[in-house]
Amino acid sequence: MIKVLNNGIIVERLMTKERTRGGIYVPGSGTKTDTAKVLSLGAGIDFDKIGGEIKVGDVVMLSQHSGETVSDGENTFEFVAVEDIRGIVYEDENEETVE
């Protein structure tokens, strides 16, 4: 794993999957989305600056052209800046949402 310095964040972009009319997912058809799973957070992140707290494991929305792709040999990740986080995606209806 990679340790993030300062206010950086390591994320793994989530992929969409193409489905046939019958509902079968097509292998290898994924495309990148603007959502990503947070894998690691730098110690210098100013949470007041982004208006909330982000945790490892959160799914976040990113700016469209954010991030720098890096690889550790086995996996591909993206380094993003705190400013590239646009929001946290909640699965539970009881979480904070914009209405």
C-alpha positions in Angstrom: 0.0 0.0 0.0 1.0 3.6 -0.5 1.2 6.1 2.4 -0.3 9.5 1.5 1.5 12.7 2.5 0.1 16.1 3.5 -3.4 16.7 2.2 -3.6 14.0 -0.5 -6.1 11.2 -0.8 -5.8 7.9 -2.6 -8.9 6.6 -4.2 -10.0 3.7 -6.4 -12.4 4.8 -9.2 -15.6 2.9 -9.4 -16.5 1.4 -12.7 -19.9 1.0 -14.4 -20.9 -2.2 -16.0 -22.7 -2.5 -19.3 -25.7 -4.8 -19.2 -27.5 -6.6 -22.1 -31.2 -6.2 -22.6 -31.6 -9.5 -20.7 -29.9 -8.0 -17.7 -26.5 -9.9 -18.1 -23.4 -7.9 -17.3 -20.9 -7.8 -20.1 -17.4 -8.7 -18.8 -14.7 -6.0 -19.4 -17.2 -3.4 -20.4 -16.7 -1.1 -17.5 -16.0 2.6 -17.8 -14.8 5.0 -15.1 -17.3 7.1 -13.1 -17.0 10.3 -11.1 -17.3 8.2 -7.9 -14.4 6.6 -6.1 -13.7 4.6 -2.9 -11.4 6.3 -0.4 -8.4 4.0 0.3 -6.1 6.3 2.3 -6.0 9.8 3.7 -3.0 12.2 4.2 -2.4 13.4 7.8 -2.5 17.0 6.7 -6.2 17.2 5.6 -8.1 20.2 6.9 -11.6 18.8 7.2 -13.0 22.3 8.0 -11.9 23.3 4.5 -14.1 20.7 2.9 -17.1 21.1 5.2 -17.1 17.6 6.6 -15.1 14.5 7.4 -14.1 11.8 5.0 -13.2 8.3 6.2 -11.4 5.4 4.6 -14.0 3.3 2.9 -16.3 6.2 2.0 -17.6 6.6 -1.6 -17.0 10.1 -2.8 -17.9 12.2 -5.9 -14.9 13.7 -7.7 -14.4 16.5 -10.1 -14.5 15.2 -13.6 -10.9 15.5 -14.6 -9.3 15.1 -11.1 -6.6 12.8 -10.0 -3.2 11.5 -11.1 -3.1 7.8 -11.9 -0.4 5.7 -10.1 0.3 2.0 -9.8 2.1 0.0 -7.1 2.8 -2.8 -9.6 -0.4 -4.8 -8.9 -3.1 -2.2 -8.5 -4.0 1.2 -10.0 -5.0 4.1 -7.8 -5.5 7.8 -8.2 -4.1 10.6 -6.1 -6.6 13.4 -5.6 -6.5 16.7 -3.8 -9.0 17.5 -1.1 -10.4 20.2 -3.4 -11.4 17.6 -5.9 -13.9 15.9 -3.5 -17.4 17.2 -4.3 -19.4 15.1 -1.9 -19.9 11.8 -0.1 -22.3 9.2 -1.6 -24.6 7.7 1.0 -26.4 4.5 0.5 -28.6 4.8 3.6 -31.7 7.2 3.3 -31.1 8.3 6.9 -27.7 9.9 6.1 -27.2 13.6 5.3 -28.6 14.5 1.9 -29.5 17.6 -0.1 -33.2 17.9 -0.6 
